[in-house]
Amino acid sequence: MRFNIILISVLLASCSSFSVPLLTPYKMDIRQGNYVTVEMRDKLKLGMSRVQVRYVMGTPLISDAFHGNRWDYVYRLEQDYKLVEQQRLTLYFEGDSLSRIEDSGLTTPAAPVVSEGK
């Protein structure tokens, strides 16, 4: 009886050193921020009021007391603890109207693009 317990213990201990890729823990996709679609970007026009922009885009993620004329829409998607997608859209206002749009695009390494057309 004692021999069987020792044998089973040794077998179980030897099996624990194998790494089985099928038994990995589930890693959730982590989505943070305001997801901005292409349709939402296309609806933005220079000269729109803050109320119109908020209707199209929703409430901005970052509201800074020191930069009241700037709204930042930031989005990040992480899968398996790796950054897959990152967006950054910054809107600037002069008074109550939209004056400038800075759009980083849909992918992580994209450089900021400034669009200044109606």
Rosetta constraint file for C-alpha pairs under 8 A:
AtomPair CA 1 CA 5 HARMONIC 6.52 0.50
AtomPair CA 2 CA 6 HARMONIC 6.30 0.50
AtomPair CA 3 CA 7 HARMONIC 6.07 0.50
AtomPair CA 4 CA 8 HARMONIC 6.10 0.50
AtomPair CA 5 CA 9 HARMONIC 6.08 0.50
AtomPair CA 6 CA 10 HARMONIC 6.16 0.50
AtomPair CA 7 CA 11 HARMONIC 6.22 0.50
AtomPair CA 8 CA 12 HARMONIC 6.11 0.50
AtomPair CA 9 CA 13 HARMONIC 6.07 0.50
AtomPair CA 10 CA 14 HARMONIC 6.15 0.50
AtomPair CA 11 CA 15 HARMONIC 6.26 0.50
AtomPair CA 12 CA 16 HARMONIC 6.41 0.50
AtomPair CA 13 CA 17 HARMONIC 7.34 0.50
AtomPair CA 14 CA 18 HARMONIC 7.85 0.50
AtomPair CA 20 CA 24 HARMONIC 7.71 0.50
AtomPair CA 27 CA 79 HARMONIC 7.42 0.50
AtomPair CA 27 CA 80 HARMONIC 5.74 0.50
AtomPair CA 27 CA 81 HARMONIC 7.85 0.50
AtomPair CA 28 CA 79 HARMONIC 6.93 0.50
AtomPair CA 28 CA 80 HARMONIC 7.26 0.50
AtomPair CA 29 CA 77 HARMONIC 6.96 0.50
AtomPair CA 29 CA 78 HARMONIC 5.68 0.50
AtomPair CA 29 CA 79 HARMONIC 4.78 0.50
AtomPair CA 29 CA 80 HARMONIC 7.07 0.50
AtomPair CA 30 CA 76 HARMONIC 7.81 0.50
AtomPair CA 30 CA 77 HARMONIC 5.66 0.50
AtomPair CA 30 CA 78 HARMONIC 5.04 0.50
AtomPair CA 30 CA 79 HARMONIC 6.60 0.50
AtomPair CA 31 CA 75 HARMONIC 7.35 0.50
AtomPair CA 31 CA 76 HARMONIC 5.77 0.50
AtomPair CA 31 CA 77 HARMONIC 4.63 0.50
AtomPair CA 31 CA 78 HARMONIC 6.58 0.50
AtomPair CA 32 CA 75 HARMONIC 5.60 0.50
AtomPair CA 32 CA 76 HARMONIC 5.25 0.50
AtomPair CA 32 CA 77 HARMONIC 6.60 0.50
AtomPair CA 33 CA 61 HARMONIC 6.19 0.50
AtomPair CA 33 CA 73 HARMONIC 7.18 0.50
AtomPair CA 33 CA 74 HARMONIC 5.38 0.50
AtomPair CA 33 CA 75 HARMONIC 4.32 0.50
AtomPair CA 33 CA 76 HARMONIC 6.51 0.50
AtomPair CA 34 CA 60 HARMONIC 7.24 0.50
AtomPair CA 34 CA 61 HARMONIC 6.39 0.50
AtomPair CA 34 CA 73 HARMONIC 5.69 0.50
AtomPair CA 34 CA 74 HARMONIC 5.74 0.50
AtomPair CA 34 CA 75 HARMONIC 5.23 0.50
AtomPair CA 35 CA 73 HARMONIC 7.90 0.50
AtomPair CA 35 CA 74 HARMONIC 7.52 0.50
AtomPair CA 35 CA 75 HARMONIC 5.58 0.50
AtomPair CA 35 CA 87 HARMONIC 7.79 0.50
AtomPair CA 36 CA 40 HARMONIC 6.27 0.50
AtomPair CA 36 CA 41 HARMONIC 7.08 0.50
AtomPair CA 36 CA 57 HARMONIC 7.38 0.50
AtomPair CA 36 CA 73 HARMONIC 7.73 0.50
AtomPair CA 36 CA 75 HARMONIC 7.85 0.50
AtomPair CA 36 CA 87 HARMONIC 7.83 0.50
AtomPair CA 37 CA 41 HARMONIC 6.49 0.50
AtomPair CA 38 CA 42 HARMONIC 6.16 0.50
AtomPair CA 39 CA 43 HARMONIC 6.39 0.50
AtomPair CA 40 CA 44 HARMONIC 6.84 0.50
AtomPair CA 40 CA 56 HARMONIC 6.37 0.50
AtomPair CA 40 CA 57 HARMONIC 6.40 0.50
AtomPair CA 43 CA 56 HARMONIC 7.11 0.50
AtomPair CA 44 CA 48 HARMONIC 7.51 0.50
AtomPair CA 44 CA 53 HARMONIC 6.98 0.50
AtomPair CA 44 CA 56 HARMONIC 7.50 0.50
AtomPair CA 45 CA 98 HARMONIC 7.55 0.50
AtomPair CA 45 CA 118 HARMONIC 5.79 0.50
AtomPair CA 46 CA 97 HARMONIC 7.46 0.50
AtomPair CA 46 CA 98 HARMONIC 5.14 0.50
AtomPair CA 46 CA 99 HARMONIC 5.58 0.50
AtomPair CA 46 CA 100 HARMONIC 6.81 0.50
AtomPair CA 46 CA 101 HARMONIC 7.99 0.50
AtomPair CA 46 CA 116 HARMONIC 7.70 0.50
AtomPair CA 46 CA 117 HARMONIC 7.19 0.50
AtomPair CA 46 CA 118 HARMONIC 5.60 0.50
AtomPair CA 47 CA 97 HARMONIC 4.88 0.50
AtomPair CA 47 CA 98 HARMONIC 4.82 0.50
AtomPair CA 47 CA 99 HARMONIC 6.21 0.50
AtomPair CA 48 CA 52 HARMONIC 6.08 0.50
AtomPair CA 48 CA 53 HARMONIC 6.47 0.50
AtomPair CA 48 CA 97 HARMONIC 5.26 0.50
AtomPair CA 48 CA 98 HARMONIC 5.28 0.50
AtomPair CA 49 CA 53 HARMONIC 6.29 0.50
AtomPair CA 49 CA 96 HARMONIC 5.40 0.50
AtomPair CA 49 CA 97 HARMONIC 4.49 0.50
AtomPair CA 49 CA 98 HARMONIC 6.25 0.50
AtomPair CA 50 CA 54 HARMONIC 6.06 0.50
AtomPair CA 50 CA 93 HARMONIC 7.94 0.50
AtomPair CA 50 CA 96 HARMONIC 5.84 0.50
AtomPair CA 50 CA 97 HARMONIC 6.34 0.50
AtomPair CA 50 CA 98 HARMONIC 7.10 0.50
AtomPair CA 51 CA 55 HARMONIC 6.18 0.50
AtomPair CA 52 CA 56 HARMONIC 6.36 0.50
AtomPair CA 53 CA 57 HARMONIC 5.86 0.50
AtomPair CA 53 CA 58 HARMONIC 7.53 0.50
AtomPair CA 54 CA 58 HARMONIC 4.69 0.50
AtomPair CA 54 CA 59 HARMONIC 5.79 0.50
AtomPair CA 54 CA 60 HARMONIC 7.88 0.50
AtomPair CA 60 CA 71 HARMONIC 5.94 0.50
AtomPair CA 60 CA 72 HARMONIC 5.87 0.50
AtomPair CA 60 CA 73 HARMONIC 5.35 0.50
AtomPair CA 61 CA 72 HARMONIC 6.38 0.50
AtomPair CA 61 CA 73 HARMONIC 5.56 0.50
AtomPair CA 61 CA 74 HARMONIC 6.61 0.50
AtomPair CA 62 CA 71 HARMONIC 6.66 0.50
AtomPair CA 62 CA 72 HARMONIC 5.44 0.50
AtomPair CA 62 CA 73 HARMONIC 6.89 0.50
AtomPair CA 62 CA 74 HARMONIC 7.84 0.50
AtomPair CA 63 CA 67 HARMONIC 7.85 0.50
AtomPair CA 63 CA 68 HARMONIC 7.35 0.50
AtomPair CA 63 CA 70 HARMONIC 7.86 0.50
AtomPair CA 63 CA 71 HARMONIC 6.37 0.50
AtomPair CA 63 CA 72 HARMONIC 7.29 0.50
AtomPair CA 64 CA 68 HARMONIC 6.19 0.50
AtomPair CA 64 CA 70 HARMONIC 7.80 0.50
AtomPair CA 69 CA 92 HARMONIC 5.66 0.50
AtomPair CA 69 CA 93 HARMONIC 4.89 0.50
AtomPair CA 69 CA 94 HARMONIC 6.71 0.50
AtomPair CA 69 CA 95 HARMONIC 7.63 0.50
AtomPair CA 70 CA 90 HARMONIC 6.87 0.50
AtomPair CA 70 CA 91 HARMONIC 5.65 0.50
AtomPair CA 70 CA 92 HARMONIC 4.61 0.50
AtomPair CA 70 CA 93 HARMONIC 6.32 0.50
AtomPair CA 71 CA 90 HARMONIC 5.68 0.50
AtomPair CA 71 CA 91 HARMONIC 5.11 0.50
AtomPair CA 71 CA 92 HARMONIC 6.54 0.50
AtomPair CA 72 CA 88 HARMONIC 7.11 0.50
AtomPair CA 72 CA 89 HARMONIC 5.90 0.50
AtomPair CA 72 CA 90 HARMONIC 4.53 0.50
AtomPair CA 72 CA 91 HARMONIC 6.46 0.50
AtomPair CA 73 CA 87 HARMONIC 7.88 0.50
AtomPair CA 73 CA 88 HARMONIC 5.78 0.50
AtomPair CA 73 CA 89 HARMONIC 5.03 0.50
AtomPair CA 73 CA 90 HARMONIC 6.21 0.50
AtomPair CA 74 CA 86 HARMONIC 7.63 0.50
AtomPair CA 74 CA 87 HARMONIC 5.72 0.50
AtomPair CA 74 CA 88 HARMONIC 4.61 0.50
AtomPair CA 74 CA 89 HARMONIC 6.46 0.50
AtomPair CA 75 CA 85 HARMONIC 7.91 0.50
AtomPair CA 75 CA 86 HARMONIC 5.59 0.50
AtomPair CA 75 CA 87 HARMONIC 5.04 0.50
AtomPair CA 75 CA 88 HARMONIC 6.51 0.50
AtomPair CA 76 CA 83 HARMONIC 7.30 0.50
AtomPair CA 76 CA 84 HARMONIC 7.77 0.50
AtomPair CA 76 CA 85 HARMONIC 5.76 0.50
AtomPair CA 76 CA 86 HARMONIC 4.52 0.50
AtomPair CA 76 CA 87 HARMONIC 6.59 0.50
AtomPair CA 77 CA 83 HARMONIC 6.08 0.50
AtomPair CA 77 CA 84 HARMONIC 5.63 0.50
AtomPair CA 77 CA 85 HARMONIC 5.09 0.50
AtomPair CA 77 CA 86 HARMONIC 6.44 0.50
AtomPair CA 78 CA 82 HARMONIC 5.19 0.50
AtomPair CA 78 CA 83 HARMONIC 4.45 0.50
AtomPair CA 78 CA 84 HARMONIC 5.45 0.50
AtomPair CA 78 CA 85 HARMONIC 7.16 0.50
AtomPair CA 79 CA 83 HARMONIC 6.59 0.50
AtomPair CA 79 CA 84 HARMONIC 6.47 0.50
AtomPair CA 83 CA 108 HARMONIC 7.80 0.50
AtomPair CA 84 CA 107 HARMONIC 7.90 0.50
AtomPair CA 84 CA 108 HARMONIC 7.11 0.50
AtomPair CA 85 CA 106 HARMONIC 6.84 0.50
AtomPair CA 85 CA 107 HARMONIC 5.34 0.50
AtomPair CA 85 CA 108 HARMONIC 5.35 0.50
AtomPair CA 86 CA 106 HARMONIC 6.48 0.50
AtomPair CA 86 CA 107 HARMONIC 5.72 0.50
AtomPair CA 86 CA 108 HARMONIC 4.81 0.50
AtomPair CA 87 CA 104 HARMONIC 6.05 0.50
AtomPair CA 87 CA 105 HARMONIC 5.97 0.50
AtomPair CA 87 CA 106 HARMONIC 5.43 0.50
AtomPair CA 87 CA 107 HARMONIC 6.72 0.50
AtomPair CA 87 CA 108 HARMONIC 7.08 0.50
AtomPair CA 88 CA 103 HARMONIC 6.20 0.50
AtomPair CA 88 CA 104 HARMONIC 5.24 0.50
AtomPair CA 88 CA 105 HARMONIC 7.12 0.50
AtomPair CA 89 CA 101 HARMONIC 7.33 0.50
AtomPair CA 89 CA 102 HARMONIC 5.78 0.50
AtomPair CA 89 CA 103 HARMONIC 4.61 0.50
AtomPair CA 89 CA 104 HARMONIC 6.23 0.50
AtomPair CA 89 CA 105 HARMONIC 7.91 0.50
AtomPair CA 90 CA 101 HARMONIC 5.98 0.50
AtomPair CA 90 CA 102 HARMONIC 5.06 0.50
AtomPair CA 90 CA 103 HARMONIC 6.48 0.50
AtomPair CA 91 CA 98 HARMONIC 7.05 0.50
AtomPair CA 91 CA 99 HARMONIC 7.78 0.50
AtomPair CA 91 CA 100 HARMONIC 6.00 0.50
AtomPair CA 91 CA 101 HARMONIC 4.84 0.50
AtomPair CA 91 CA 102 HARMONIC 6.43 0.50
AtomPair CA 92 CA 98 HARMONIC 6.02 0.50
AtomPair CA 92 CA 99 HARMONIC 5.70 0.50
AtomPair CA 92 CA 100 HARMONIC 5.06 0.50
AtomPair CA 92 CA 101 HARMONIC 6.42 0.50
AtomPair CA 93 CA 97 HARMONIC 5.47 0.50
AtomPair CA 93 CA 98 HARMONIC 4.47 0.50
AtomPair CA 93 CA 99 HARMONIC 5.11 0.50
AtomPair CA 93 CA 100 HARMONIC 6.93 0.50
AtomPair CA 94 CA 98 HARMONIC 6.50 0.50
AtomPair CA 94 CA 99 HARMONIC 5.93 0.50
AtomPair CA 100 CA 114 HARMONIC 7.73 0.50
AtomPair CA 100 CA 115 HARMONIC 7.27 0.50
AtomPair CA 100 CA 116 HARMONIC 6.41 0.50
AtomPair CA 101 CA 114 HARMONIC 6.14 0.50
AtomPair CA 101 CA 115 HARMONIC 5.91 0.50
AtomPair CA 101 CA 116 HARMONIC 7.11 0.50
AtomPair CA 102 CA 112 HARMONIC 6.43 0.50
AtomPair CA 102 CA 113 HARMONIC 5.84 0.50
AtomPair CA 102 CA 114 HARMONIC 4.73 0.50
AtomPair CA 102 CA 115 HARMONIC 6.64 0.50
AtomPair CA 103 CA 112 HARMONIC 5.71 0.50
AtomPair CA 103 CA 113 HARMONIC 5.38 0.50
AtomPair CA 103 CA 114 HARMONIC 6.44 0.50
AtomPair CA 103 CA 115 HARMONIC 7.78 0.50
AtomPair CA 104 CA 110 HARMONIC 5.87 0.50
AtomPair CA 104 CA 111 HARMONIC 5.82 0.50
AtomPair CA 104 CA 112 HARMONIC 4.30 0.50
AtomPair CA 104 CA 113 HARMONIC 5.99 0.50
AtomPair CA 105 CA 110 HARMONIC 6.20 0.50
AtomPair CA 105 CA 111 HARMONIC 7.85 0.50
AtomPair CA 105 CA 112 HARMONIC 7.42 0.50
AtomPair CA 105 CA 113 HARMONIC 7.81 0.50
AtomPair CA 106 CA 110 HARMONIC 7.50 0.50
